[in-house]
């Protein structure tokens, strides 16, 4: 995108370029393209990249027009839409089984339902997405998602979840040097709130997990996007960070909030593990078992995931 500008394109391709560049186009101009009669059965939706770009250029008219085209698209193009417009992910999951003869059905089934990848499956994925002269950007995106899903991190024979939990168990010891024992004339690092805990946690974990994401808005609450503190998408891991501050009385309000959070996190269908780290430097927790009682497997809105609680002071 950096090698081009809008002047390199004309007509609907120029509008699509603006959409990908996050430049808003006038609604009237976009509607002219959308409402233009097909020529020999071809309209703006025949090229999925152009179709997506045009709707990115005018978000106000996304949903209705995309809805009208979604059912007629191939599974591959439906998948492409779900990558850009996240509200179509659930719709794709709920309808892809109706298209068993579509080549992408096999790939989507691996992505949505399989927990293991056999050697035969791996070979088939390679033939479909890599050893294919017609492979394109959508195929690359699918290959990337499948690779991330089936490539779990291992360190000293520990799973990612086990390693993250060990890091948080030792969080207080690890940061003492920054908070208590910095060299002369160097400012001591203060941890005053959850944002400080979040920044430090990201610093520690990102050096190990290259796919760690910071504040990913992967689910919606009440129609608005809510951000996850930390996330490793390819392994289905969300990390929630809490800090019990000096002004807080005890852990009870945090427990109430976590119970609400558990429902919200279930909006992500691929969630496998929710790791909750509670930093309590002022020893406000009256009984850690109150927090640990929240651990275990949860099934909410047909999503089953494991909750892990770590408390450190």
C-alpha positions in Angstrom: 0.0 0.0 0.0 2.9 2.4 0.8 4.1 2.1 -2.9 0.8 3.5 -4.3 -1.6 6.3 -3.9 -5.2 6.9 -5.0 -4.0 8.4 -8.3 -2.7 5.0 -9.4 -6.3 3.7 -9.6 -9.5 4.7 -11.3 -13.2 4.1 -10.8 -14.2 1.4 -8.2 -10.6 0.3 -7.8 -9.8 3.8 -6.5 -12.6 3.6 -4.0 -11.4 0.2 -2.9 -7.9 1.6 -2.4 -9.2 4.3 -0.2 -11.0 1.8 1.8 -7.9 -0.2 2.5 -6.1 3.0 3.3 -8.7 4.0 5.9 -9.8 6.9 3.8 -13.5 7.5 3.8 -15.3 7.9 0.5 -18.7 9.7 0.1 -21.7 7.5 0.6 -23.3 8.7 -2.6 -20.3 7.7 -4.7 -20.1 4.3 -3.1 -23.8 3.7 -3.6 -23.4 4.5 -7.3 -20.9 1.7 -7.6 -23.0 -0.7 -5.5 -26.2 0.0 -7.4 -24.7 0.0 -10.9 -26.4 -2.7 -13.0 -24.3 -5.8 -13.8 -22.7 -6.0 -17.2 -22.9 -9.6 -18.6 -23.5 -10.8 -15.0 -20.4 -9.0 -13.6 -20.6 -6.3 -10.9 -18.3 -5.0 -8.2 -18.8 -8.1 -6.0 -17.1 -10.4 -8.5 -13.7 -9.4 -7.2 -13.6 -10.1 -3.5 -10.7 -7.7 -2.9 -12.5 -4.8 -4.6 -15.8 -5.7 -2.8 -14.2 -5.6 0.6 -12.2 -2.4 -0.1 -15.4 -0.6 -1.3 -17.3 -1.5 1.8 -14.3 -0.4 4.0 -14.5 3.0 2.3 -18.1 3.6 3.5 -18.8 1.7 6.8 -22.3 3.2 7.0 -23.6 0.9 4.2 -21.5 -2.2 5.0 -24.0 -4.5 6.7 -27.0 -4.5 4.4 -25.1 -4.9 1.1 -22.7 -7.5 2.5 -25.6 -9.5 3.9 -27.2 -9.6 0.5 -24.0 -10.9 -1.1 -22.8 -13.2 1.7 -25.0 -16.2 0.8 -23.9 -16.3 -2.8 -20.2 -16.1 -2.1 -17.9 -19.2 -2.0 -16.7 -20.4 1.4 -13.3 -18.9 0.5 -14.8 -15.4 0.0 -17.0 -15.8 3.1 -13.8 -16.5 5.0 -12.2 -13.4 3.6 -15.1 -11.3 4.7 -14.9 -12.8 8.2 -11.3 -11.7 8.4 -12.2 -8.1 7.8 -15.7 -7.8 9.2 -15.5 -9.7 12.5 -19.3 -9.9 12.9 -19.4 -12.4 10.0 -17.2 -14.9 11.9 -20.1 -16.5 13.8 -22.2 -16.6 10.6 -19.5 -18.4 8.8 -19.1 -20.9 11.6 -22.8 -21.6 11.7 -23.3 -22.1 7.9 -20.1 -23.6 6.4 -21.2 -27.2 7.0 -23.9 -26.6 4.4 -21.3 -26.5 1.7 -19.4 -29.8 2.0 -18.5 -29.8 -1.7 -16.7 -26.5 -1.4 -12.9 -27.1 -1.2 -12.6 -24.6 1.7 -15.0 -26.8 3.8 -12.1 -29.1 4.8 -9.9 -26.1 5.8 -12.7 -24.4 7.8 -13.5 -27.7 9.5 -9.8 -27.9 10.6 -9.9 -24.3 11.8 -13.1 -24.4 13.7 -13.5 -28.0 15.0 -10.2 -30.0 14.9 -7.8 -30.1 17.9 -5.1 -32.2 16.1 -3.6 -32.2 12.6 -2.8 -35.6 11.1 0.0 -36.1 8.6 -2.6 -36.6 5.9 -4.4 -33.4 6.9 -1.1 -31.6 6.8 -0.3 -32.8 3.3 -3.8 -31.9 2.1 -3.5 -28.4 3.6 -0.1 -28.0 1.9 -1.5 -29.1 -1.5 -4.5 -26.8 -1.2 -2.8 -23.7 0.1 0.9 -23.8 -0.8 1.6 -26.2 -3.6 -0.9 -24.4 -5.7 -0.2 -22.1 -8.6 -3.5 -20.3 -8.0 -2.8 -19.6 -4.3 -3.6 -16.0 -3.3 -3.7 -13.7 -0.3 -6.8 -15.4 1.1 -5.1 -18.8 1.0 -2.0 -17.3 2.7 -4.3 -15.9 5.5 -5.9 -19.4 5.9 -2.5 -21.1 6.0 -1.3 -18.6 8.6 -4.4 -19.2 10.8 -4.0 -23.0 10.6 -0.2 -22.8 11.3 -0.8 -20.7 14.3 -3.5 -23.0 15.6 -1.6 -26.2 15.4 1.9 -24.9 16.4 1.8 -24.7 20.2 4.7 -23.2 22.1 6.8 -25.5 24.3 9.5 -24.5 26.7 11.3 -27.1 29.0 8.4 -29.4 28.2 5.9 -27.0 29.6 2.8 -25.9 27.7 2.2 -22.2 27.1 -0.4 -22.0 29.9 2.0 -23.7 32.4 4.8 -21.4 31.5 2.7 -18.2 31.8 1.4 -19.4 35.2 5.0 -20.0 36.4 6.0 -16.5 35.3 3.1 -14.9 37.2 3.8 -17.0 40.3 7.3 -15.4 40.3 6.1 -12.0 39.2 6.8 -10.2 42.6 10.3 -11.7 42.9 11.1 -10.8 39.2 10.2 -7.1 39.6 11.8 -6.4 43.0 14.9 -5.2 41.2 12.9 -2.5 39.4 10.8 -1.5 42.4 13.3 -1.7 45.2 16.9 -2.1 44.1 17.6 0.0 41.1 21.1 1.5 40.7 22.0 4.9 42.1 20.4 7.9 40.3 18.0 5.6 38.4 14.3 6.1 39.0 12.5 3.4 40.9 9.7 1.8 38.9 6.4 2.3 40.6 3.4 0.0 40.2 0.3 2.1 40.9 -2.4 0.4 38.9 -3.4 -2.3 36.5 -1.9 -0.4 33.6 1.5 -0.7 35.1 0.9 -4.5 35.7 -0.2 -4.8 32.1 2.9 -3.0 30.7 5.3 -5.1 32.8 3.5 -8.4 32.0 3.6 -7.6 28.3 7.3 -6.8 28.5 8.0 -10.1 30.2 5.8 -12.3 28.1 6.4 -10.7 24.7 10.0 -11.6 24.9 8.9 -15.3 24.9 5.6 -15.4 23.0 6.1 -13.6 19.7 2.4 -13.8 19.0 1.3 -12.1 22.2 -1.1 -9.3 21.4 -1.8 -6.2 23.5 -5.4 -5.1 24.2 -7.0 -7.0 21.4 -10.7 -6.1 21.0 -11.8 -9.6 20.0 -15.3 -9.6 21.5 -18.2 -7.2 21.9 -20.1 -6.3 25.1 -23.4 -4.4 24.7 -22.6 -3.6 21.1 -19.1 -2.1 21.8 -15.7 -3.7 21.5 -14.1 -4.6 24.8 -10.4 -5.1 24.9 -8.6 -8.1 26.2 -5.5 -7.3 28.3 -3.2 -9.8 26.7 -3.9 -12.5 24.2 -2.2 -15.4 22.3 -4.8 -16.0 19.6 -3.2 -19.1 17.9 -3.3 -21.0 21.2 -6.7 -19.7 22.4 -5.3 -18.0 25.5 -6.6 -14.8 27.0 -4.9 -13.1 30.0 -6.8 -10.9 32.4 -4.8 -8.7 34.8 -6.1 -7.3 38.0 -4.4 -5.2 40.8 -5.8 -4.8 44.3 -4.7 -1.3 45.2 -4.1 0.3 48.6 -7.5 2.0 48.6 -9.4 -1.3 48.0 -10.9 -3.0 51.0 -10.6 -6.7 50.0 -11.0 -9.0 47.0 -14.8 -9.2 47.0 -15.4 -6.6 44.3 -12.8 -8.3 42.1 -14.6 -11.6 42.4 -17.9 -10.0 41.3 -16.2 -8.4 38.3 -14.5 -11.6 37.3 -17.8 -13.5 37.3 -19.1 -10.9 34.8 -15.8 -11.1 32.8 -16.2 -14.9 32.4 -19.5 -14.4 30.5 -17.9 -11.7 28.3 -14.9 -13.8 27.4 -17.2 -16.6 26.2 -17.9 -14.4 23.2 -14.7 -15.7 21.7 -15.5 -19.1 20.3 -11.8 -20.2 20.1 -11.1 -19.5 23.8 -9.4 -22.5 25.5 -7.7 -20.9 28.5 -8.4 -17.8 30.5 -5.5 -16.9 32.8 -6.3 -14.4 35.5 -3.4 -12.7 37.4 -4.3 -10.8 40.5 -1.5 -8.7 41.9 -2.1 -7.9 45.6 1.0 -5.9 46.8 -0.8 -4.6 49.8 -2.1 -8.0 51.1 -5.7 -6.9 50.9 -6.9 -10.5 50.1 -8.6 -11.9 53.1 -8.8 -15.4 51.8 -7.2 -16.5 48.6 -9.5 -19.5 48.3 -12.2 -17.0 47.5 -10.4 -16.3 44.3 -9.1 -19.9 43.7 -12.7 -21.1 43.9 -13.3 -19.4 40.5 -10.8 -21.8 38.8 -11.9 -24.7 36.7 -13.7 -25.5 33.4 -16.5 -23.2 32.4 -19.1 -23.7 29.7 -20.8 -20.5 28.8 -22.9 -19.8 25.7 -21.7 -23.2 24.3 -18.0 -22.2 24.7 -16.0 -24.4 27.1 -12.7 -23.0 28.5 -10.4 -23.4 31.5 -10.0 -20.6 34.1 -6.6 -20.3 35.9 -6.2 -18.0 38.8 -2.8 -16.7 40.1 -2.5 -14.4 43.1 0.8 -12.7 44.0 1.9 -10.1 46.5 
